[in-house]
Amino acid sequence: MTDLTRPSIEADEMVFYLKKNLQLKFVNQQILSQKIIEKATQERGITVTAEEIQAEADRIRYERRLEKASQTLAWLAEEMISPEDWEAGMRDRLLAKKLAESLFNREVEKTFAQNKLDYEQILLYQIVVPYQKLAQELFYQIEEEEISFYEAAHLYDIDERRRHLCGYEGKLHRWSLKPDIASAIFSAQPGELIGPLATEQGYHLFLVEEFIPAELTPERSKEIIDKMFKQWLSGELNYVLHNQSDEYLNSG
């Protein structure tokens, strides 16, 4: 009887599986992207040290609560990779991170300033009801303090989740809202009742609890760098795919 506990899989079987499940193109692009990163880091003299890889390994082990070496080896075995494979993957990710910072660190403040409005946030509450007459009546009742905004949301909102949360939507960016709604909300004062505004969902009432100004935090800087790097890598990948240039990837 054949042992199927850990069957061997040939390389051509993997390729056939990727092809028939329409995943080969994605894998091919990922490999080309890594080649682009390696070429760019070589041209710029960017390297990863053994100490940096060790620090990354320690971080991952801490996150996964792998306190003992035996636990780490068991986890790698479960993932069907060797310690060398794991180290190679960490090296690739660290190289990509260093390249992204090298390319775009100096552009972060300028990009943030140019797009500052996109990074503003609000702490928002919302009520959506199906009828304009109901929305208008709730607006007057809330204005006259016959009912609170939160109670009205709990009783009348069409969305069950929002009813349970008394209309709470959370922290939202300007770009996550439709332009006309964003304009009305971001020009209001905290605590001001806004609406009714009509969309395909129904009739909306809004209450802004707090405006959160844009701030260039370390997390925001990383977000900007990551976005710019993805755009750069996508452009480089498209160039390679369109030109099918082995010379591009092998030169340097």
Phi, psi and omega per residue, in radians:
M1 nan 2.391 -3.133
T2 -1.297 2.357 3.106
D3 -1.406 2.018 -3.108
L4 -1.843 0.205 -3.121
T5 -1.151 -0.670 3.091
R6 -2.519 1.254 -3.070
P7 -1.125 2.541 3.084
S8 -1.385 2.528 -3.118
I9 -2.197 2.188 -3.130
E10 -1.403 2.730 -3.106
A11 -1.048 -0.703 -3.120
D12 -1.188 -0.483 3.059
E13 -1.160 -0.706 3.101
M14 -1.085 -0.793 -3.130
V15 -1.085 -0.750 3.136
F16 -1.104 -0.716 3.106
Y17 -1.064 -0.786 3.139
L18 -1.113 -0.669 3.133
K19 -1.131 -0.882 -3.043
K20 -1.234 -0.345 3.080
N21 -1.785 0.253 3.058
L22 0.990 0.678 3.139
Q23 -1.977 -0.114 -3.062
L24 -1.147 -0.668 -3.141
K25 -1.058 -0.760 -3.136
F26 -1.093 -0.805 -3.136
V27 -1.113 -0.729 3.117
N28 -1.038 -0.739 -3.136
Q29 -1.198 -0.614 3.102
Q30 -1.130 -0.717 3.125
I31 -1.155 -0.767 3.100
L32 -1.087 -0.682 3.116
S33 -1.057 -0.727 3.127
Q34 -1.144 -0.659 3.089
K35 -1.116 -0.683 3.110
I36 -1.100 -0.757 3.130
I37 -1.097 -0.782 -3.132
E38 -1.094 -0.721 3.132
K39 -1.119 -0.775 -3.113
A40 -1.151 -0.670 3.133
T41 -1.227 -0.630 3.086
Q42 -1.109 -0.735 -3.138
E43 -1.116 -0.532 -3.092
R44 -1.736 0.037 3.129
G45 1.190 0.488 -3.136
I46 -1.516 2.232 -3.141
T47 -2.316 2.935 3.068
V48 -2.121 2.270 -3.109
T49 -1.538 2.830 3.079
A50 -1.077 -0.603 3.131
E51 -1.154 -0.658 3.120
E52 -1.188 -0.687 3.088
I53 -1.134 -0.712 3.117
Q54 -1.101 -0.713 3.122
A55 -1.121 -0.681 3.104
E56 -1.172 -0.715 3.098
A57 -1.077 -0.747 3.122
D58 -1.090 -0.684 3.134
R59 -1.115 -0.773 -3.135
I60 -1.154 -0.735 3.117
R61 -1.090 -0.679 3.124
Y62 -1.120 -0.765 3.141
E63 -1.092 -0.644 -3.098
R64 -1.630 0.066 3.119
R65 0.995 0.752 3.090
L66 -1.681 1.468 -2.996
E67 -1.353 -0.529 -3.092
K68 -1.899 2.671 3.099
A69 -1.047 -0.638 -3.135
S70 -1.122 -0.605 3.106
Q71 -1.184 -0.680 3.109
T72 -1.128 -0.775 3.133
L73 -1.115 -0.664 3.117
A74 -1.150 -0.697 3.109
W75 -1.131 -0.750 3.117
L76 -1.112 -0.690 3.112
A77 -1.102 -0.686 3.121
E78 -1.124 -0.616 3.112
E79 -1.421 -0.053 3.103
M80 1.115 0.672 3.061
I81 -2.309 2.729 3.119
S82 -1.598 2.884 3.040
P83 -0.980 -0.603 3.124
E84 -1.173 -0.688 3.087
D85 -1.083 -0.763 -3.132
W86 -1.076 -0.770 -3.140
E87 -1.108 -0.702 3.128
A88 -1.115 -0.698 3.111
G89 -1.126 -0.739 3.100
M90 -1.109 -0.710 3.116
R91 -1.043 -0.789 -3.141
D92 -1.058 -0.771 -3.115
R93 -1.168 -0.688 3.114
L94 -1.185 -0.668 3.073
L95 -1.069 -0.768 3.133
A96 -1.083 -0.725 3.139
K97 -1.111 -0.795 3.140
K98 -1.132 -0.686 3.131
L99 -1.131 -0.773 3.134
A100 -1.017 -0.786 -3.135
E101 -1.161 -0.687 3.125
S102 -1.106 -0.682 -3.091
L103 -1.327 -0.634 -2.882
F104 -2.217 0.011 3.140
N105 -0.956 -0.725 -3.072
R106 -1.313 -0.217 -3.094
E107 -1.657 -0.142 -2.994
V108 -1.079 -0.905 -3.074
E109 -1.097 -0.717 3.125
K110 -1.125 -0.799 -3.142
T111 -1.106 -0.724 3.120
F112 -1.076 -0.790 -3.122
A113 -1.110 -0.696 -3.121
Q114 -1.212 -0.447 -3.069
N115 -2.106 0.499 -3.010
K116 -1.017 -0.660 -3.129
L117 -1.054 -0.579 -3.126
D118 -1.173 -0.368 -3.070
Y119 -1.722 -0.044 3.039
E120 -1.224 2.575 3.141
Q121 -2.290 2.817 3.030
I122 -2.309 2.632 2.973
L123 -1.693 1.902 -2.862
L124 -2.063 2.470 2.941
Y125 -2.041 2.600 -3.055
Q126 -2.565 2.527 2.957
I127 -2.146 2.284 3.041
V128 -2.134 2.182 3.121
V129 -2.204 2.788 -3.026
P130 -1.412 -0.262 -3.009
Y131 -2.202 2.454 -3.137
Q132 -1.124 -0.700 -3.112
K133 -1.066 -0.730 3.119
L134 -1.148 -0.744 3.134
A135 -1.066 -0.750 -3.132
Q136 -1.165 -0.673 3.123
E137 -1.151 -0.734 3.099
L138 -1.116 -0.657 3.113
F139 -1.019 -0.835 -3.122
Y140 -1.152 -0.711 -3.119
Q141 -1.131 -0.684 3.119
I142 -1.209 -0.731 3.118
E143 -1.061 -0.684 -3.125
E144 -1.490 0.045 3.113
E145 1.074 0.521 3.028
E146 -1.364 -0.399 3.098
I147 -2.641 2.582 3.106
S148 -1.455 2.754 3.085
F149 -0.985 -0.753 -3.048
Y150 -1.179 -0.680 3.105
E151 -1.183 -0.709 3.120
A152 -1.091 -0.739 3.101
A153 -1.084 -0.738 -3.123
H154 -1.119 -0.552 -3.074
L155 -1.595 -0.609 -2.876
Y156 -2.066 -0.280 -3.048
D157 -1.076 2.528 -3.106
I158 -1.341 -0.271 -3.092
D159 -1.735 2.190 -3.082
E160 -1.095 -0.721 -3.131
R161 -1.068 -0.806 -3.129
R162 -1.166 -0.597 3.087
R163 -1.047 -0.780 -3.140
H164 -1.119 -0.549 -3.101
L165 -1.669 0.161 3.117
C166 0.982 0.644 3.052
G167 1.603 -0.002 -3.056
Y168 -1.205 2.160 3.081
E169 -1.815 -0.407 3.121
G170 1.710 -2.851 3.127
K171 -1.466 2.183 -3.103
L172 -2.226 2.548 3.021
H173 -1.527 2.771 3.094
R174 -0.993 -0.740 -3.053
W175 -1.213 -0.250 -3.140
S176 -1.449 -0.087 -3.137
L177 -1.932 2.701 3.050
K178 -1.109 2.527 -3.026
P179 -0.918 -0.756 -3.101
D180 -1.200 -0.636 3.107
I181 -1.247 -0.745 3.111
A182 -1.031 -0.731 -3.134
S183 -1.074 -0.764 -3.133
A184 -1.177 -0.724 -3.063
I185 -1.262 -0.784 -3.057
F186 -1.340 -0.189 3.065
S187 -1.700 -0.018 -3.137
A188 -1.517 2.999 3.070
Q189 -1.742 2.610 3.068
P190 -0.962 2.315 -3.133
G191 1.545 -0.146 3.139
E192 -1.372 2.338 3.109
L193 -1.419 2.272 -3.047
I194 -2.091 2.327 3.051
G195 2.232 -2.972 -0.090
P196 -1.265 2.487 3.040
L197 -2.066 2.334 -3.055
A198 -1.665 2.381 2.958
T199 -2.397 -3.100 3.107
E200 -1.167 -0.306 3.108
Q201 -1.364 -0.532 -3.076
G202 2.623 -2.583 -3.113
Y203 -1.993 2.239 -2.945
H204 -1.904 2.444 2.879
L205 -2.072 2.429 -3.093
F206 -2.187 2.629 3.025
L207 -2.440 2.065 3.116
V208 -1.603 2.080 3.120
E209 -1.454 -0.633 -3.061
E210 -2.742 2.466 2.966
F211 -1.691 2.296 -3.116
I212 -1.961 1.842 -3.072
P213 -1.131 2.665 3.111
A214 -1.157 2.377 -3.138
E215 -2.456 2.358 -3.122
L216 -1.490 1.427 3.106
T217 -1.474 2.902 3.045
P218 -0.985 -0.651 3.120
E219 -1.155 -0.709 3.116
R220 -1.161 -0.689 3.110
S221 -1.053 -0.780 3.121
K222 -1.093 -0.712 3.122
E223 -1.054 -0.762 -3.135
I224 -1.156 -0.793 3.129
I225 -1.065 -0.789 -3.133
D226 -1.048 -0.740 -3.136
K227 -1.136 -0.790 -3.133
M228 -1.149 -0.654 3.132
F229 -1.162 -0.717 3.116
K230 -1.094 -0.705 3.110
Q231 -1.142 -0.735 3.118
W232 -1.100 -0.810 -3.101
L233 -1.141 -0.653 3.098
S234 -1.102 -0.706 3.106
G235 -1.143 -0.749 3.110
E236 -1.115 -0.708 -3.142
L237 -1.137 -0.748 3.117
N238 -1.089 -0.650 3.107
Y239 -1.086 -0.807 -3.132
V240 -1.118 -0.777 -3.104
L241 -1.135 -0.658 -3.110
H242 -1.308 -0.559 -3.106
N243 -1.683 -0.262 -3.107
Q244 0.797 0.872 -2.985
S245 -1.774 1.782 3.035
D246 -1.150 -0.525 -3.120
E247 -1.081 -0.649 -3.120
Y248 -1.058 -0.800 -3.059
L249 -1.364 -0.452 -3.063
N250 -1.717 -0.138 3.138
S251 -1.408 2.900 3.075
G252 2.414 nan nan
